[in-house]
């Protein structure tokens, strides 16, 4: 189950430990991936409508 579902839907309880793991482990990894995409594709292209 993704973090979005946990946070967006009120019928789930938010587990602070899950949020902490995402913030400490998964977010930095995602940042690195996004930085590589920006470098490879170019920031202007990545921010253009329809790229994502």
C-alpha positions as CSV (number, residue, x, y, z in Angstrom):
1,X,0.0,0.0,0.0
2,X,1.4,3.4,-1.0
3,X,1.9,6.3,1.3
4,X,-0.6,8.4,-0.7
5,X,-3.4,5.9,0.1
6,X,-2.5,6.0,3.8
7,X,-2.5,9.8,4.0
8,X,-5.3,10.6,1.6
9,X,-8.0,8.3,2.8
10,X,-9.4,8.9,6.3
11,X,-10.2,5.2,6.9
12,X,-6.6,4.4,7.3
13,X,-4.6,5.4,10.4
14,X,-1.3,7.2,9.7
15,X,1.6,5.3,11.2
16,X,4.4,7.8,12.2
17,X,7.0,5.0,11.7
18,X,5.9,4.5,8.1
19,X,6.1,8.3,7.4
20,X,9.6,8.4,9.1
21,X,10.9,5.5,6.9
22,X,9.6,7.3,3.7
23,X,11.1,10.6,4.8
24,X,14.5,9.2,5.8
25,X,15.0,6.4,3.2
26,X,12.7,6.7,0.2
27,X,12.6,10.4,-0.3
28,X,16.3,10.9,-0.6
29,X,16.4,8.0,-3.2
30,X,13.6,9.6,-5.1
31,X,15.4,13.0,-5.0
32,X,18.5,11.3,-6.6
33,X,16.4,9.7,-9.3
34,X,14.6,13.0,-10.2
35,X,18.0,14.8,-10.3
36,X,19.3,12.3,-12.8
37,X,16.2,12.7,-14.9
38,X,16.6,16.5,-14.9
39,X,20.2,16.2,-15.9
40,X,19.6,13.7,-18.7
41,X,16.5,15.2,-20.1
42,X,17.0,18.9,-19.3
43,X,15.0,20.8,-16.7
44,X,13.1,22.8,-19.3
45,X,11.8,19.7,-21.1
46,X,11.0,18.0,-17.8
47,X,8.9,20.9,-16.7
48,X,7.0,21.2,-20.0
49,X,3.3,20.2,-20.0
50,X,2.8,16.5,-20.9
51,X,6.3,15.3,-19.9
52,X,5.0,13.4,-17.0
